[in-house]
Amino acid sequence: MHAHAMGSFSISMTPATAPQRAGRTSLGRVLLEKVYAGDLVATAKGEMLNAVTDTQGAAGYVAMEAITGVLQGREGSFVAQHAGTMADGKQQLTIVIVPHSGTGQLTGISGTLAIRIIDGQHFYDIDYSLPEP
């Protein structure tokens, strides 16, 4: 079964450690908490490692977030893995569902997530597959 889910989310980020300077780059570790609404009604906790250069808009990050809730009527959890970079006004972001991380009615889930930020509001799109029951 292949499906598409969409909605919005709020995020709070708390530095886990003081940033460390490495040349022209500040390296940080941040704790994430999210609340999802829409087709995914869930909460998430995670950690992000980031590298922010002293060039405006140039940065990179990786993150893992454990998402628990209800996705289009199916209750369970899964883990999303993020990898992103920004430079020269362009972003590249890849978010995948970690294989075999699904639990409950989301066991066997696979797929990708996309994030859009419009006027400061965060939105998500999830393209996913689940095994037939």
C-alpha positions as CSV (number, residue, x, y, z in Angstrom):
1,M,0.0,0.0,0.0
2,H,1.4,3.4,-1.0
3,A,0.1,6.6,0.5
4,H,0.7,10.3,0.9
5,A,0.2,12.3,4.1
6,M,0.5,16.0,4.7
7,G,0.0,18.6,7.4
8,S,1.9,21.0,9.7
9,F,4.2,20.8,12.7
10,S,5.7,23.0,15.4
11,I,9.2,22.5,16.6
12,S,11.2,23.5,19.6
13,M,15.0,23.3,19.6
14,T,17.1,23.3,22.8
15,P,20.9,23.4,22.7
16,A,22.2,20.2,24.3
17,T,25.8,21.6,24.6
18,A,27.6,24.8,24.0
19,P,28.6,25.2,20.4
20,Q,32.2,24.4,19.6
21,R,34.2,26.5,17.1
22,A,36.2,24.7,14.4
23,G,37.8,27.1,12.0
24,R,35.1,29.1,10.3
25,T,32.4,26.8,11.5
26,S,30.3,26.5,14.7
27,L,29.4,22.9,15.6
28,G,26.3,22.3,17.7
29,R,24.2,19.6,19.2
30,V,20.5,20.4,19.6
31,L,17.5,18.5,21.2
32,L,14.3,18.5,19.1
33,E,10.7,18.3,20.1
34,K,8.0,18.4,17.5
35,V,4.2,18.3,17.5
36,Y,2.6,17.1,14.2
37,A,-0.9,17.9,13.0
38,G,-2.9,16.9,9.9
39,D,-2.6,13.4,8.5
40,L,0.0,12.6,11.1
41,V,-1.1,13.4,14.7
42,A,2.1,12.7,16.7
43,T,4.9,13.9,18.8
44,A,8.6,13.5,18.2
45,K,11.8,13.7,20.0
46,G,15.2,13.8,18.4
47,E,18.8,15.1,18.2
48,M,20.4,17.3,15.6
49,L,24.1,17.9,14.9
50,N,24.7,21.1,12.9
51,A,27.6,23.0,11.4
52,V,27.0,26.7,10.7
53,T,29.7,28.5,8.8
54,D,30.5,32.2,9.1
55,T,29.2,32.6,5.5
56,Q,25.6,33.8,5.6
57,G,23.2,30.9,4.7
58,A,25.9,28.1,4.6
59,A,25.2,25.2,7.0
60,G,24.7,21.5,7.3
61,Y,22.9,19.2,9.6
62,V,22.0,15.6,10.4
63,A,19.3,14.5,12.8
64,M,17.4,11.5,14.0
65,E,13.8,11.9,15.3
66,A,11.5,9.2,16.9
67,I,7.9,10.0,15.8
68,T,5.0,8.4,17.8
69,G,1.4,8.8,17.1
70,V,-1.3,8.1,14.5
71,L,-0.6,8.3,10.7
72,Q,-3.8,8.3,8.7
73,G,-5.6,6.1,11.3
74,R,-2.7,3.8,12.0
75,E,-1.1,4.0,15.4
76,G,2.6,3.3,16.0
77,S,6.0,4.9,15.7
78,F,8.9,5.2,13.3
79,V,12.3,7.0,13.1
80,A,13.2,9.6,10.5
81,Q,16.8,10.3,9.5
82,H,17.6,13.8,8.2
83,A,20.6,15.1,6.2
84,G,20.6,18.6,4.9
85,T,22.8,21.4,3.5
86,M,22.3,25.0,2.6
87,A,24.6,27.2,0.5
88,D,24.2,30.2,-1.9
89,G,20.4,30.4,-1.3
90,K,19.8,26.7,-2.1
91,Q,18.8,23.9,0.2
92,Q,19.3,20.1,-0.2
93,L,17.4,18.0,2.3
94,T,16.8,14.3,2.4
95,I,14.6,12.7,5.1
96,V,14.0,8.9,5.0
97,I,12.2,6.6,7.3
98,V,14.8,4.3,8.9
99,P,14.2,0.7,7.6
100,H,12.5,-1.6,10.2
101,S,12.0,1.2,12.7
102,G,8.1,1.1,12.5
103,T,6.1,-0.3,15.4
104,G,2.5,-1.1,16.0
105,Q,0.3,-0.6,13.0
106,L,3.2,1.2,11.3
107,T,5.4,-2.0,11.3
108,G,7.1,-2.3,8.0
109,I,6.7,1.4,7.0
110,S,9.2,2.8,4.5
111,G,9.3,6.1,2.7
112,T,10.5,9.7,2.6
113,L,9.5,13.0,4.2
114,A,9.7,16.5,2.9
115,I,9.6,19.8,4.8
116,R,8.4,23.2,3.6
117,I,8.6,26.4,5.5
118,I,6.2,29.1,4.4
119,D,6.0,32.4,6.3
120,G,7.7,30.8,9.3
121,Q,5.1,27.9,9.5
122,H,6.5,24.3,9.0
123,F,4.7,21.8,6.8
124,Y,5.4,18.2,6.0
125,D,4.7,15.7,3.2
126,I,5.2,12.0,3.7
127,D,5.3,9.5,0.9
128,Y,5.2,6.1,2.4
129,S,4.4,2.4,1.9
130,L,3.1,-0.2,4.3
131,P,2.9,-3.9,3.8
132,E,-0.6,-5.3,3.0
133,P,-2.3,-6.6,6.1
